[in-house]
Structures are given as C-alpha cells and as structure tokens.
C-alpha cells in the first residue's frame, strides 16, 4: 500500500562520495504502522492534533505527511489528543482511517503514536454525513488506563467532548449534531468494522 519510489540520501564522509540513490520506499503512517496485537480492544493511534490545539492537523493521504487542515474560526480547542487508527478505513465509500480521540493527562506532539484502550463511540452527523469518532484512553497513562467504558467517566468529561463536537464548526455555518454517545462495545465493533473495511481495500487493490 505504501508508495514505491527512489529518493536521494546525502551521506557525509571524510572523503566525499556524493549523493546515493537508495532503493527504499518511504514509510506511510496509515499503512505501515501496525494497528496493535490487542486490537480491536486496544489499538495503536497516530496523533495528529495535540490536546488544547486550535489548529486541526490532518494526515495528507497522498504523501503520508501531516498538514495544517484548518484553524478554527471559533474559540474551541481540542479537549483531548486526536488522531486516527492505522490500517482501518471508515467505510467502503470514505477513503480515510478511523478518527479517534484519546484521553490522557498531557498533550503529545503530532505524528507520535501511542496505545489506546477503546471505551466508547460518539455518533455524529456533520452536515448530514456520518462522522463518528472512537473515544479511548491512553493505555499507558496511570490516571486513565483503568477506565473500561465511557460510562465510568465523570459526567463533565463526557459533556466536554459532546460540547466540543457540537460547537466547533458553528461559525463556519455547518450543522454538527451529536446524536448519541455509546459504550465500549459499540466502539470496539466500529474498530473491527474499520479493520474489515481496510482489509477489503487491500484485497481490492491487489486484485486490480
């Protein structure tokens, strides 16, 4: 699935030998980062947006780099770290990985990855289109790792997430509706479906 190309690698030596062509395809975080041995319950997550950011960073699917996709018009900031689950696909029609919000004690830098335990699913309609998000906790954060279901979180935490997704696009004139927040079983089912969608995409690509 990853792009196949040659790229230049400069090497510095005591006696200069110039530039060398190296046959080695570059890494793509969507396709090359493993989803994790304990999936779909616990998954690797590639973080795109750190907690408290007003800038939405997003994976550029063609290059595998992270780009600045949006600076919010509103005063909203991401309440928790946000990213995607590698080797998943939203649906047959939507060509992007599953989005996920990960709760933990601190903001982390874009393009790092961490282990996250799935605890729920937030069902969202964004201008009439499905835009559901997986909710998780960092599996290696001592403050959050023992949560197993979103229902165990303090009510304010849940309200904070709901309010963010309902409000952050209002000044753009877009209508975002948070339809429901469901527990870990729904989240795990969504991850499993995303894994199956990704496998189907790989099979179709190999057969074409």
Secondary structure as a PSIPRED ss2 file (coil, helix, strand):
# PSIPRED VFORMAT (PSIPRED V4.0)

   1 X C   1.000  0.000  0.000
   2 X C   1.000  0.000  0.000
   3 X C   1.000  0.000  0.000
   4 X C   1.000  0.000  0.000
   5 X C   1.000  0.000  0.000
   6 X E   0.000  0.000  1.000
   7 X E   0.000  0.000  1.000
   8 X E   0.000  0.000  1.000
   9 X E   0.000  0.000  1.000
  10 X E   0.000  0.000  1.000
  11 X C   1.000  0.000  0.000
  12 X C   1.000  0.000  0.000
  13 X C   1.000  0.000  0.000
  14 X C   1.000  0.000  0.000
  15 X C   1.000  0.000  0.000
  16 X C   1.000  0.000  0.000
  17 X C   1.000  0.000  0.000
  18 X C   1.000  0.000  0.000
  19 X E   0.000  0.000  1.000
  20 X E   0.000  0.000  1.000
  21 X E   0.000  0.000  1.000
  22 X E   0.000  0.000  1.000
  23 X E   0.000  0.000  1.000
  24 X C   1.000  0.000  0.000
  25 X C   1.000  0.000  0.000
  26 X C   1.000  0.000  0.000
  27 X C   1.000  0.000  0.000
  28 X C   1.000  0.000  0.000
  29 X H   0.000  1.000  0.000
  30 X H   0.000  1.000  0.000
  31 X H   0.000  1.000  0.000
  32 X H   0.000  1.000  0.000
  33 X C   1.000  0.000  0.000
  34 X C   1.000  0.000  0.000
  35 X C   1.000  0.000  0.000
  36 X C   1.000  0.000  0.000
  37 X C   1.000  0.000  0.000
  38 X C   1.000  0.000  0.000
  39 X C   1.000  0.000  0.000
  40 X C   1.000  0.000  0.000
  41 X C   1.000  0.000  0.000
  42 X E   0.000  0.000  1.000
  43 X E   0.000  0.000  1.000
  44 X E   0.000  0.000  1.000
  45 X E   0.000  0.000  1.000
  46 X E   0.000  0.000  1.000
  47 X E   0.000  0.000  1.000
  48 X E   0.000  0.000  1.000
  49 X E   0.000  0.000  1.000
  50 X C   1.000  0.000  0.000
  51 X C   1.000  0.000  0.000
  52 X C   1.000  0.000  0.000
  53 X C   1.000  0.000  0.000
  54 X C   1.000  0.000  0.000
  55 X E   0.000  0.000  1.000
  56 X E   0.000  0.000  1.000
  57 X E   0.000  0.000  1.000
  58 X E   0.000  0.000  1.000
  59 X E   0.000  0.000  1.000
  60 X C   1.000  0.000  0.000
  61 X C   1.000  0.000  0.000
  62 X C   1.000  0.000  0.000
  63 X C   1.000  0.000  0.000
  64 X C   1.000  0.000  0.000
  65 X C   1.000  0.000  0.000
  66 X E   0.000  0.000  1.000
  67 X E   0.000  0.000  1.000
  68 X E   0.000  0.000  1.000
  69 X E   0.000  0.000  1.000
  70 X E   0.000  0.000  1.000
  71 X E   0.000  0.000  1.000
  72 X C   1.000  0.000  0.000
  73 X C   1.000  0.000  0.000
  74 X C   1.000  0.000  0.000
  75 X C   1.000  0.000  0.000
  76 X C   1.000  0.000  0.000
  77 X C   1.000  0.000  0.000
  78 X C   1.000  0.000  0.000
  79 X C   1.000  0.000  0.000
  80 X C   1.000  0.000  0.000
  81 X E   0.000  0.000  1.000
  82 X E   0.000  0.000  1.000
  83 X E   0.000  0.000  1.000
  84 X E   0.000  0.000  1.000
  85 X E   0.000  0.000  1.000
  86 X C   1.000  0.000  0.000
  87 X C   1.000  0.000  0.000
  88 X C   1.000  0.000  0.000
  89 X C   1.000  0.000  0.000
  90 X C   1.000  0.000  0.000
  91 X C   1.000  0.000  0.000
  92 X C   1.000  0.000  0.000
  93 X C   1.000  0.000  0.000
  94 X C   1.000  0.000  0.000
  95 X C   1.000  0.000  0.000
  96 X C   1.000  0.000  0.000
  97 X C   1.000  0.000  0.000
  98 X E   0.000  0.000  1.000
  99 X E   0.000  0.000  1.000
 100 X E   0.000  0.000  1.000
 101 X E   0.000  0.000  1.000
 102 X E   0.000  0.000  1.000
 103 X E   0.000  0.000  1.000
 104 X C   1.000  0.000  0.000
 105 X C   1.000  0.000  0.000
 106 X C   1.000  0.000  0.000
 107 X C   1.000  0.000  0.000
 108 X C   1.000  0.000  0.000
 109 X C   1.000  0.000  0.000
 110 X C   1.000  0.000  0.000
 111 X C   1.000  0.000  0.000
 112 X C   1.000  0.000  0.000
 113 X E   0.000  0.000  1.000
 114 X E   0.000  0.000  1.000
 115 X E   0.000  0.000  1.000
 116 X E   0.000  0.000  1.000
 117 X E   0.000  0.000  1.000
 118 X E   0.000  0.000  1.000
 119 X E   0.000  0.000  1.000
 120 X E   0.000  0.000  1.000
 121 X E   0.000  0.000  1.000
 122 X E   0.000  0.000  1.000
 123 X E   0.000  0.000  1.000
 124 X E   0.000  0.000  1.000
 125 X E   0.000  0.000  1.000
 126 X E   0.000  0.000  1.000
 127 X C   1.000  0.000  0.000
 128 X C   1.000  0.000  0.000
 129 X E   0.000  0.000  1.000
 130 X E   0.000  0.000  1.000
 131 X C   1.000  0.000  0.000
 132 X C   1.000  0.000  0.000
 133 X E   0.000  0.000  1.000
 134 X E   0.000  0.000  1.000
 135 X E   0.000  0.000  1.000
 136 X E   0.000  0.000  1.000
 137 X E   0.000  0.000  1.000
 138 X E   0.000  0.000  1.000
 139 X C   1.000  0.000  0.000
 140 X C   1.000  0.000  0.000
 141 X C   1.000  0.000  0.000
 142 X C   1.000  0.000  0.000
 143 X C   1.000  0.000  0.000
 144 X C   1.000  0.000  0.000
 145 X C   1.000  0.000  0.000
 146 X C   1.000  0.000  0.000
 147 X C   1.000  0.000  0.000
 148 X C   1.000  0.000  0.000
 149 X C   1.000  0.000  0.000
 150 X H   0.000  1.000  0.000
 151 X H   0.000  1.000  0.000
 152 X H   0.000  1.000  0.000
 153 X C   1.000  0.000  0.000
 154 X C   1.000  0.000  0.000
 155 X H   0.000  1.000  0.000
 156 X H   0.000  1.000  0.000
 157 X H   0.000  1.000  0.000
 158 X H   0.000  1.000  0.000
 159 X H   0.000  1.000  0.000
 160 X H   0.000  1.000  0.000
 161 X H   0.000  1.000  0.000
 162 X H   0.000  1.000  0.000
 163 X H   0.000  1.000  0.000
 164 X H   0.000  1.000  0.000
 165 X H   0.000  1.000  0.000
 166 X H   0.000  1.000  0.000
 167 X H   0.000  1.000  0.000
 168 X C   1.000  0.000  0.000
 169 X C   1.000  0.000  0.000
 170 X H   0.000  1.000  0.000
 171 X H   0.000  1.000  0.000
 172 X H   0.000  1.000  0.000
 173 X C   1.000  0.000  0.000
 174 X C   1.000  0.000  0.000
 175 X C   1.000  0.000  0.000
 176 X E   0.000  0.000  1.000
 177 X E   0.000  0.000  1.000
 178 X E   0.000  0.000  1.000
 179 X E   0.000  0.000  1.000
 180 X E   0.000  0.000  1.000
 181 X E   0.000  0.000  1.000
 182 X E   0.000  0.000  1.000
 183 X C   1.000  0.000  0.000
 184 X H   0.000  1.000  0.000
 185 X H   0.000  1.000  0.000
 186 X H   0.000  1.000  0.000
 187 X H   0.000  1.000  0.000
 188 X H   0.000  1.000  0.000
 189 X H   0.000  1.000  0.000
 190 X H   0.000  1.000  0.000
 191 X H   0.000  1.000  0.000
 192 X H   0.000  1.000  0.000
 193 X H   0.000  1.000  0.000
 194 X H   0.000  1.000  0.000
 195 X H   0.000  1.000  0.000
 196 X H   0.000  1.000  0.000
 197 X H   0.000  1.000  0.000
 198 X H   0.000  1.000  0.000
 199 X H   0.000  1.000  0.000
 200 X H   0.000  1.000  0.000
 201 X H   0.000  1.000  0.000
 202 X H   0.000  1.000  0.000
 203 X H   0.000  1.000  0.000
 204 X H   0.000  1.000  0.000
 205 X H   0.000  1.000  0.000
 206 X H   0.000  1.000  0.000
 207 X H   0.000  1.000  0.000
 208 X C   1.000  0.000  0.000
